[in-house]
Amino acid sequence: MVKRILKGLILTLLIATMLFLTVQVFLIQGTPSENIKKTNSHVKYSSTPTLLIPGWGGSGWTYSKFIKLVQKENVAQNALVVRVSPDCRVSVTGSLKNKANPLIQVIYTWNYDTTFKPQVKELRAVLETLHDQYHVDRLNVIGHSYGGTEFIHVLFEDAKIRREIQFEKVILLGALLRRVLGPASIFIRTCLNNPKMIITRRS
C-alpha cells in the first residue's frame, strides 16, 4: 500500500515537472520578426535599437502583442531575440543589419527569483554581449516593472556600460524606483529633469 502511494506520488511529480518544463520552453520563445516598410508618415525611422526588458515572471509573451502591433503598423520590427540564463550565458538569434527601428527582445530563461538582483547580473551580460559582439553603442530602453529596476541598477552601478553604450530614450513602466533607490536618489533627481525619460511610477 505504501509502495503504491509512493509510486503514485513519484509519477505525479514527474508528470508535473515535465509539464512545467514544456510550458517554460514555450514561454521563452521569441516573437517572429517581420519586415516592415518605411511608409508610416508618423514615424521617424532609425537604426538605433530599442531594448525590451520584461519584469518579474515575464517571458516571451510580455511584449509579444506590442511587437506584433508595431510590425503590423510599420513602426518597428523585432530584430534580435536575446535569451539569458541564470549563469549569464547569452544566446542571440536574428540580425540588426538593415533593420528600421529594430527591437531587441530580452527573455530571461528563469525569471522567478524572490529578488531582482540575479537579473541585474544577467542584464549586464546581455548589454555586454550586444556591445562586444553586435557593436551596439546606442540604445533606447523600455523596461517593465522589475525590468526597469534592473536596468537602472546596471546603469548606475556599471561605469563601463555607461561609457560603452549611450542610452538615448528610456521608458520605465511601473518600475519600482522610489522603493528601491529612495526618493532623494541621484537617479530620481536626474530623470525628473530629463525630457527623454518617461516614467510611470508605482509606490
C-alpha positions in Angstrom: 0.0 0.0 0.0 2.8 2.4 1.0 4.8 1.5 -2.1 1.8 2.1 -4.3 1.3 5.6 -2.8 5.0 6.4 -3.2 4.9 5.3 -6.8 1.8 7.4 -7.4 3.5 10.5 -5.8 6.7 10.0 -7.8 4.7 9.6 -11.1 2.7 12.7 -10.3 5.9 14.7 -9.5 7.5 13.5 -12.8 4.4 14.5 -14.8 4.2 17.9 -13.1 7.9 18.5 -13.8 7.5 17.6 -17.5 4.5 19.8 -17.8 6.4 22.7 -16.2 9.4 22.3 -18.4 7.2 22.1 -21.5 5.4 25.3 -20.6 8.8 27.0 -19.7 10.2 26.1 -23.1 7.1 27.6 -24.8 7.3 30.8 -22.7 10.9 31.6 -23.8 10.1 31.6 -27.5 10.6 35.0 -29.1 8.2 36.9 -31.3 8.9 36.2 -35.0 10.4 39.1 -36.9 8.5 40.6 -39.9 10.0 43.0 -42.4 8.4 46.5 -42.4 8.1 49.2 -44.9 9.1 52.8 -44.1 5.8 54.1 -45.1 4.3 55.3 -41.8 4.4 59.1 -42.1 4.0 59.5 -38.3 7.2 57.5 -37.6 10.8 58.6 -37.6 12.9 55.6 -38.7 16.3 55.0 -37.2 18.9 52.2 -36.8 19.1 52.7 -33.1 17.7 49.5 -31.4 15.1 49.5 -28.6 15.7 47.0 -25.8 12.6 45.4 -24.4 13.1 44.2 -20.8 10.4 42.2 -19.1 9.5 42.3 -15.4 9.3 39.6 -12.8 7.9 36.4 -14.2 7.9 38.0 -17.7 8.5 35.8 -20.7 8.4 35.9 -24.5 4.7 36.9 -24.1 5.4 40.1 -22.2 6.0 42.2 -25.3 4.6 39.8 -27.9 1.3 41.7 -28.6 3.2 45.1 -28.7 5.8 43.7 -31.2 3.1 42.3 -33.5 1.2 45.6 -33.4 4.2 47.8 -34.3 5.2 45.4 -37.0 1.8 45.4 -38.5 1.7 49.3 -38.4 5.2 49.5 -40.0 6.5 51.2 -36.9 9.3 48.9 -35.7 10.4 45.3 -36.2 11.8 42.6 -33.9 15.4 42.2 -34.9 17.0 40.2 -32.1 15.8 37.8 -29.5 18.2 37.6 -26.6 17.8 34.8 -24.1 19.9 34.8 -21.0 20.2 32.0 -18.4 20.8 32.3 -14.6 24.5 31.6 -15.2 24.6 34.6 -17.5 25.0 32.6 -20.7 23.6 34.7 -23.6 22.1 33.3 -26.7 21.1 35.6 -29.6 19.0 34.9 -32.7 18.4 37.4 -35.5 20.2 40.3 -37.1 20.4 44.1 -36.7 21.6 44.6 -40.3 19.4 46.9 -42.4 16.6 46.9 -39.9 14.4 50.0 -39.4 13.6 50.8 -35.8 14.9 47.4 -34.6 13.6 45.9 -31.4 15.7 43.6 -29.2 13.5 41.3 -27.1 15.2 40.1 -23.9 14.0 36.8 -22.4 15.2 35.5 -19.1 15.1 31.7 -19.2 14.4 31.8 -15.4 12.7 34.9 -14.0 11.0 33.8 -10.8 13.5 34.7 -8.1 12.4 36.5 -5.0 14.6 39.5 -5.8 15.6 41.3 -9.0 19.3 41.0 -8.2 20.1 37.9 -10.3 18.5 39.6 -13.3 20.7 42.6 -12.8 23.8 40.4 -13.5 22.0 38.7 -16.4 21.0 42.1 -18.0 24.6 43.3 -17.6 25.7 40.2 -19.6 23.1 41.0 -22.3 24.3 44.6 -22.7 28.0 43.5 -22.8 27.2 40.9 -25.5 25.3 43.5 -27.5 28.2 45.9 -27.4 31.0 43.4 -27.8 29.5 41.1 -30.4 26.9 43.2 -32.2 28.7 46.6 -31.9 25.7 48.2 -30.2 26.7 51.6 -28.8 23.3 53.4 -28.8 20.1 52.1 -27.3 16.6 53.0 -26.4 15.1 51.1 -23.5 11.6 50.0 -22.4 11.6 48.3 -19.0 8.5 46.9 -17.3 8.3 46.6 -13.5 11.4 44.9 -12.2 12.9 45.1 -15.7 13.1 48.8 -15.3 14.6 48.4 -11.8 17.2 46.0 -13.2 18.2 48.4 -15.9 18.6 51.3 -13.5 20.8 49.3 -11.3 23.0 48.2 -14.2 23.2 51.8 -15.5 24.2 53.4 -12.2 26.5 50.6 -10.9 28.5 49.9 -14.1 30.6 52.7 -15.4 31.9 50.5 -18.2 28.3 50.1 -19.6 27.8 53.9 -19.3 31.0 54.5 -21.3 30.3 52.0 -24.0 26.5 52.5 -24.6 24.6 55.7 -25.0 21.0 55.3 -23.8 19.0 57.8 -25.8 15.4 57.3 -24.7 14.2 55.3 -21.7 10.7 54.4 -20.8 10.1 52.7 -17.4 6.6 51.2 -16.9 5.6 50.6 -13.3 9.3 50.3 -12.2 9.9 50.1 -8.5 12.3 53.1 -8.2 11.5 55.1 -5.2 11.1 51.9 -3.1 14.4 50.6 -4.2 16.5 53.7 -4.7 14.8 56.2 -2.4 13.1 59.5 -3.4 16.3 61.5 -2.9 18.5 59.3 -5.1 20.6 60.8 -7.9 18.5 58.9 -10.4 15.2 60.3 -9.3 16.5 63.8 -9.4 18.1 63.2 -12.8 15.2 61.5 -14.6 12.6 64.1 -13.4 14.6 66.7 -15.2 15.2 64.6 -18.3 12.6 65.1 -21.0 13.7 62.0 -22.9 13.0 59.7 -19.9 9.4 58.7 -19.4 8.4 57.0 -16.2 5.2 55.6 -14.9 5.5 55.3 -11.1 4.4 52.6 -8.7 4.5 53.2 -4.9 
